[in-house]
């Protein structure tokens, strides 16, 4: 079942088909519409998609997804109930769908079709190894706000819980042995603006994960701007000492990412690199130029424009 078919069936059931746009949120990598399509495919193969309750449970069970929240299932169930107010579903049907969604929290069946629905939701765990690797990388991106070492421990714990038939042994070995490439995008970021974000997006194409390190530069104004919601799902650290000391605080290999706007920035960074190299000879640093449309944006310029209330176009949400 593709997007058009999902939208059409939602419309037939008197739901706003635009709800599926929620699956386009930028912090989603696995819990996307592709996952919903796969769940629907599993239900179709089991000849269960003819039941509206299962179709709606599939569409709405991840409609609210924030990897930093512990109430996604409850919030998704409530979102469904709100969306179903003006439909012809009976109260019994609504409660059934609500419970199907809630049962995916702990993957324990409590109502009719729940066992089949949970099986469809977890079908990825019985996939081929190449699909499991793709799945693991997607989950890693969704939980990139967690420090790598903590993620690794918790992730192995979760996989062992689901490894009832041994088919996840190779994936567990992979998670235990893989060393992801991790960048550390360092700067004073006062504020973190669209130019910084442009560099971050480029860095994220080079690394499995990029940590944003907010540093206190004694030669610059103390950071007072809030962290934009746009980057809320990335791991963030703060340091008040030397960048080299902060890099050494990670007990795994990282590469420093520095953003550049122009040749003036490059000359400055080149000079700084000589000091850094003397302090930490084995440090790895890459410089990334922002796109031309952002090269005029600077944090100091934004702070000046703020005085005249002309700064908003350069900020992230």
C-alpha positions in Angstrom: 0.0 0.0 0.0 1.6 3.3 -1.1 1.1 6.8 0.0 -1.8 7.5 -2.4 -3.6 4.4 -1.3 -3.2 5.2 2.4 -4.5 8.8 1.8 -7.5 7.5 -0.1 -8.4 5.0 2.6 -8.1 7.6 5.3 -10.4 9.9 3.4 -12.9 7.1 2.9 -12.8 6.6 6.7 -13.5 10.3 7.2 -10.0 11.1 8.4 -7.8 14.0 7.3 -5.3 12.4 5.0 -2.7 15.1 5.8 -1.9 13.4 9.1 0.6 11.2 7.3 2.8 14.3 6.8 3.8 13.8 10.4 6.1 11.0 9.2 8.2 13.5 7.3 9.6 15.1 10.5 13.4 15.5 10.1 14.3 13.6 13.3 12.7 10.4 11.9 15.0 8.0 10.1 13.3 4.6 10.8 9.9 5.6 12.1 8.9 7.0 8.8 6.1 6.4 6.3 8.3 3.6 4.9 7.9 1.7 8.2 4.1 2.3 8.1 4.0 0.9 4.6 5.9 -2.1 5.7 3.5 -2.8 8.6 0.6 -2.5 6.2 2.3 -4.9 3.8 2.7 -7.4 6.7 -1.0 -7.1 7.6 -2.0 -7.4 3.9 0.0 -10.6 3.6 -1.7 -12.0 6.6 -5.1 -11.1 5.1 -5.8 -8.7 8.0 -5.8 -5.3 6.2 -9.5 -5.6 5.5 -10.1 -4.7 9.2 -10.3 -0.9 9.5 -9.1 -1.1 13.1 -5.8 -2.6 12.1 -5.3 -0.2 9.2 -5.9 2.8 11.4 -3.7 1.4 14.2 -0.9 0.9 11.7 -1.2 4.5 10.4 -1.5 6.2 13.8 0.7 4.0 16.1 3.8 6.2 15.4 2.1 9.4 14.4 3.7 11.0 17.4 7.3 10.1 17.7 10.0 11.9 19.6 13.0 9.6 20.5 13.5 11.7 23.6 10.0 11.0 24.9 8.7 8.1 27.0 5.0 8.7 26.0 5.0 8.3 22.3 2.4 5.5 22.3 0.1 7.3 24.7 0.5 10.5 22.7 -0.2 8.7 19.4 -3.3 7.1 20.9 -4.6 10.4 22.1 -3.9 12.0 18.7 -5.9 9.2 17.0 -8.8 9.7 19.4 -8.8 13.4 18.6 -8.6 12.8 14.9 -11.5 10.2 15.1 -14.0 12.6 16.7 -15.8 13.5 13.6 -15.7 10.0 12.0 -18.4 7.3 12.0 -16.3 4.9 14.1 -18.1 3.5 17.1 -16.8 4.1 20.6 -15.9 0.4 20.8 -13.9 0.6 17.6 -12.0 3.7 18.9 -11.1 2.0 22.1 -9.9 -1.1 20.3 -7.6 1.0 18.0 -6.4 3.0 21.0 -5.4 -0.3 22.8 -3.7 -1.7 19.7 -1.5 1.4 19.6 -0.8 1.2 23.4 0.1 -2.5 23.1 3.1 -1.5 20.9 4.8 0.2 23.9 5.7 -3.0 25.6 4.8 -5.4 22.8 2.3 -7.3 24.9 -1.0 -8.3 23.5 -4.2 -7.4 25.3 -7.0 -7.2 22.7 -8.1 -8.9 19.5 -5.6 -8.7 16.7 -3.0 -7.2 19.0 -0.6 -10.2 18.7 -0.8 -10.0 14.9 -0.3 -6.2 14.9 2.8 -6.4 17.2 4.2 -9.1 14.9 3.8 -6.8 11.9 5.3 -3.9 13.8 8.4 -5.9 14.7 8.8 -7.7 11.3 12.0 -5.9 10.6 13.7 -8.0 13.3 13.3 -11.1 11.1 14.8 -9.5 8.0 18.0 -10.3 6.2 21.2 -9.0 7.6 21.6 -6.2 5.1 18.2 -4.9 6.0 19.1 -5.2 9.7 22.2 -3.1 9.2 20.2 -0.4 7.4 17.6 -0.6 10.3 20.4 -0.2 12.9 21.9 2.8 11.2 18.4 4.4 11.1 17.9 3.8 14.8 21.4 5.1 15.6 20.5 8.4 13.8 17.2 8.7 15.7 19.1 8.4 18.9 22.1 10.5 18.0 21.4 12.8 21.0 22.7 10.0 23.2 26.4 9.6 23.7 27.8 6.8 21.6 29.0 4.6 24.5 25.7 4.9 26.4 23.8 4.1 23.2 25.9 1.0 22.5 25.2 -0.5 25.9 21.5 0.2 25.8 21.1 -0.8 22.2 22.7 -4.2 22.8 20.4 -4.7 25.8 17.3 -4.0 23.7 18.4 -6.3 20.9 19.2 -9.1 23.3 15.6 -8.7 24.7 14.2 -9.4 21.2 16.7 -12.1 20.2 14.4 -14.9 21.1 15.4 -17.2 18.2 19.0 -16.1 17.7 18.4 -14.3 14.4 19.8 -11.1 15.9 23.1 -12.6 16.9 25.0 -11.1 14.0 23.4 -7.7 14.5 24.4 -7.7 18.1 28.0 -8.6 17.2 27.9 -5.8 14.6 26.7 -3.2 17.2 29.3 -4.4 19.7 32.2 -4.1 17.3 31.4 -1.3 14.9 33.1 2.0 15.4 31.0 4.8 13.9 32.6 7.9 12.4 31.8 10.8 14.7 32.5 14.4 14.1 32.5 17.2 16.7 31.3 20.6 15.2 32.8 23.1 17.6 32.2 26.8 17.9 30.9 29.6 20.2 27.6 29.5 18.2 26.2 32.7 19.7 23.7 32.2 18.1 23.7 28.9 16.1 22.4 30.3 12.8 21.5 29.1 9.3 25.1 29.2 8.1 26.2 26.9 10.9 23.3 24.6 10.1 24.4 24.5 6.4 27.9 23.3 7.6 26.3 20.8 10.0 24.2 19.3 7.2 27.3 18.9 5.0 29.2 17.3 7.9 26.4 14.8 8.5 26.9 13.5 5.0 30.5 12.7 5.9 30.0 11.2 9.4 27.6 8.8 11.0 27.0 11.4 13.6 28.0 14.9 14.4 28.2 16.3 18.0 27.6 20.0 18.4 30.1 21.4 20.9 29.3 24.8 22.3 32.5 26.5 23.4 33.1 29.6 25.5 35.5 31.8 23.7 37.1 34.3 26.0 37.5 36.8 23.1 33.8 36.6 22.3 30.5 37.5 23.9 29.1 34.9 26.4 26.5 32.8 24.7 23.0 33.9 25.6 20.9 32.7 22.7 18.8 29.5 23.1 19.6 26.4 21.2 17.3 26.1 18.1 14.7 23.4 18.1 16.0 22.3 14.7 19.1 20.8 16.2 17.5 19.6 19.4 17.9 15.9 18.4 21.7 16.1 18.1 24.0 15.4 20.9 25.2 18.7 22.4 28.2 19.3 24.7 29.7 22.4 26.3 33.3 23.2 27.1 34.9 26.1 28.9 38.5 25.0 28.5 40.6 24.3 25.4 39.1 22.5 22.5 41.9 19.9 22.7 41.0 19.2 26.3 37.3 18.7 25.3 38.3 16.3 22.5 40.3 14.2 24.9 37.2 13.9 27.2 35.6 11.6 24.6 36.8 8.1 25.1 36.3 7.2 21.5 37.7 8.5 18.2 36.3 11.8 16.9 37.2 14.4 14.2 36.8 18.1 14.7 34.6 19.9 12.2 35.2 23.7 11.7 32.9 25.8 9.5 34.4 28.4 7.1 32.7 31.3 5.3 35.6 32.7 3.3 39.3 33.0 2.9 39.6 35.2 6.0 38.1 32.4 8.1 40.4 29.9 6.5 43.5 32.0 7.4 42.3 32.3 11.0 41.6 28.6 11.3 45.0 27.7 9.7 46.8 29.7 12.3 44.7 28.2 15.1 45.4 24.7 13.8 49.1 25.2 14.4 48.5 25.8 18.1 46.1 22.9 18.3 48.5 20.6 16.6 51.2 21.4 19.0 48.8 20.7 22.0 47.4 17.5 20.5 49.5 16.2 17.5 47.1 13.3 16.8 44.0 15.5 16.5 41.9 15.2 13.3 40.3 18.4 11.9 38.4 19.0 8.7 37.2 22.4 7.5 33.9 22.8 5.6 32.9 25.9 3.7 29.3 26.9 3.9 27.4 27.6 0.6 27.7 31.0 -1.0 24.3 32.1 0.1 25.3 31.8 3.8 28.9 33.2 3.6 27.8 36.7 4.7 26.1 35.4 7.9 27.9 35.8 11.2 26.8 35.5 14.8 28.2 39.0 15.5 26.3 40.4 12.6 23.1 38.8 13.9 23.7 40.3 17.3 24.0 43.7 15.7 20.9 43.3 13.6 19.0 42.2 16.7 19.2 45.7 18.1 17.1 46.9 15.1 14.9 43.8 15.1 16.2 42.8 11.6 17.8 39.5 12.6 15.1 36.9 12.3 15.7 35.7 8.7 19.1 34.4 9.7 18.0 32.3 12.6 16.8 28.7 12.8 13.5 27.8 14.3 
